[in-house]
Amino acid sequence: MKNFGLQFQRLFQTLLAPAKRGAFLELVPMDAAASDTTGSAAAKVQMGNLLHQSASKGRPLHLVLNSANKNLHLVQAQWLAQEMKQPLYRVNLAAVISKYIGETEKNLRLVFSRAEKMGAVLLFDEADALLGKRSNVRDAHDKYANQEVAYLLQKMETYPHHIFVQCKNGDCIGVLPGFVLLGN
């Protein structure tokens, strides 16, 4: 009888647990063609200058990647990571964001602690989905959404390695102080 209670408890916890939607971090393989397809020669020079400035200041490079070409930001991130000789990890925001209060912050804490241990460059792909959520607080949902964004910004600011954020139309630059806009 005791065994049945334990099985029922596990089943009940499984039903209440949030669904697994994949890993939070995905290693982006380094593409050999990345060095040839980063865009124009001017873009390569600009990215090289940004790397040099970051290294000379001893601070991590924080970039907002903005491009009309949907895949160009990924290739640029790959090229930059190759130049820095660091692994590039794409953050799966769909898996990180949770509808349960406090879960998103817990997931973000896990993402940043794992990435820091690996010395990884982080790529937040289509981050405007989360960063665009800030709004005037009208109800409890808005309050918690704003807290999630504030927590993400705090973690980004204290992360000791490079961070690249891709936004569809560069609107994230106003939300991300200290980030440099690369692209259109």
C-alpha positions in Angstrom: 0.0 0.0 0.0 2.9 2.4 0.9 4.4 1.7 -2.6 1.1 2.7 -4.3 1.2 6.1 -2.4 4.7 6.7 -3.6 3.8 5.9 -7.2 0.7 8.2 -7.0 2.8 11.0 -5.6 5.4 10.7 -8.5 2.6 10.7 -11.0 1.0 13.7 -9.4 4.3 15.6 -9.4 4.9 14.7 -13.1 1.5 16.1 -14.0 2.1 19.3 -12.2 5.7 19.8 -13.3 6.3 22.1 -16.2 6.9 20.4 -19.5 10.4 19.9 -20.7 11.0 22.1 -23.8 14.6 21.3 -24.5 17.9 22.4 -23.2 18.5 25.9 -22.1 21.9 26.2 -23.8 22.8 24.9 -27.3 26.3 24.7 -28.5 26.6 26.5 -31.9 29.1 24.6 -34.1 31.8 26.7 -35.6 31.2 26.9 -39.3 34.3 26.9 -41.5 32.5 29.2 -43.9 31.8 31.8 -41.2 35.0 33.7 -42.0 33.9 34.0 -45.6 30.3 35.0 -45.1 30.3 37.6 -42.2 29.2 40.3 -44.6 31.2 43.1 -46.1 34.8 43.8 -45.5 33.7 46.9 -43.6 31.7 44.7 -41.2 34.7 42.5 -40.6 36.8 45.6 -39.9 34.1 46.9 -37.5 33.9 43.6 -35.7 37.6 43.4 -35.4 37.8 46.9 -34.0 35.1 46.1 -31.4 37.1 43.0 -30.4 40.3 45.0 -30.1 38.5 47.8 -28.0 37.0 45.2 -25.7 40.3 43.4 -25.2 42.2 46.7 -24.5 39.6 47.7 -21.9 39.6 44.3 -20.3 35.8 44.1 -20.5 33.6 41.6 -22.2 32.1 42.6 -25.5 28.3 43.2 -25.4 26.8 43.5 -28.8 23.3 43.9 -30.3 23.4 42.1 -33.7 21.0 43.7 -36.1 20.7 42.6 -39.7 18.1 42.3 -42.4 19.6 38.9 -43.3 18.1 36.4 -40.9 21.2 34.2 -40.7 23.9 36.9 -40.9 23.8 37.6 -37.1 24.5 33.9 -36.4 27.4 33.9 -38.8 28.8 37.1 -37.3 28.5 35.6 -33.8 30.3 32.5 -35.0 33.1 34.5 -36.5 33.5 36.6 -33.4 33.6 33.5 -31.1 36.2 31.9 -33.5 38.3 35.0 -33.3 38.1 34.9 -29.5 38.7 31.2 -29.4 35.7 30.6 -27.1 32.7 28.4 -27.5 29.4 30.0 -28.6 26.2 28.9 -27.0 22.7 29.9 -28.1 20.3 30.5 -25.3 17.0 28.8 -25.9 14.6 31.5 -24.5 11.6 29.4 -25.3 12.9 26.8 -22.8 14.1 29.4 -20.3 10.8 31.4 -20.0 8.3 29.8 -17.7 4.7 30.8 -16.9 5.3 29.9 -13.2 6.4 32.7 -10.9 10.1 32.6 -10.1 10.9 29.7 -12.6 12.2 32.0 -15.3 14.7 33.6 -12.8 15.7 30.2 -11.6 16.3 29.0 -15.2 18.3 32.2 -16.0 20.5 31.7 -13.0 21.2 28.1 -14.2 22.0 29.3 -17.7 24.4 32.0 -16.6 26.1 29.8 -14.0 26.6 26.9 -16.5 27.9 29.3 -19.2 30.3 31.0 -16.8 31.8 27.7 -15.8 32.4 26.9 -19.5 33.7 30.4 -20.4 31.1 30.6 -23.1 30.0 33.4 -25.4 26.3 33.7 -25.1 24.0 34.4 -28.0 20.4 35.5 -27.2 18.6 34.8 -30.4 15.5 36.9 -31.0 15.8 38.4 -27.5 13.2 41.1 -28.3 10.6 38.4 -27.4 11.7 38.8 -23.8 13.2 42.2 -23.7 10.2 43.8 -25.4 7.9 42.7 -22.5 8.7 45.7 -20.3 5.5 47.7 -19.8 3.6 49.8 -17.4 2.4 47.7 -14.5 -1.3 47.2 -14.8 -1.6 43.9 -13.0 0.4 41.2 -11.3 1.4 39.6 -14.7 3.0 42.9 -15.8 4.9 43.2 -12.5 6.4 39.7 -12.8 7.2 40.1 -16.5 9.1 43.3 -15.7 10.9 41.5 -12.9 12.1 38.8 -15.3 13.5 41.4 -17.7 15.2 43.3 -14.9 16.7 40.0 -13.6 18.0 39.1 -17.1 19.5 42.6 -17.5 21.2 42.3 -14.1 22.7 38.9 -15.0 23.9 40.2 -18.4 25.6 43.1 -16.7 27.5 40.9 -14.3 28.4 38.1 -16.7 32.2 38.1 -17.1 32.2 36.8 -20.7 30.9 38.1 -24.1 27.2 38.4 -24.8 25.6 38.8 -28.2 21.9 39.7 -28.4 20.0 39.4 -31.7 16.9 41.6 -32.1 14.7 41.7 -35.2 14.8 45.4 -35.7 17.4 46.7 -33.1 14.8 47.9 -30.7 16.7 46.1 -27.9 19.5 48.7 -27.9 17.4 51.1 -25.8 16.9 48.5 -23.1 20.5 47.3 -23.1 22.7 50.0 -21.7 26.4 49.4 -22.5 25.7 47.3 -25.5 27.0 48.3 -28.9 24.8 48.0 -32.0 26.4 46.1 -34.9 24.5 46.2 -38.2 21.9 48.4 -39.8 
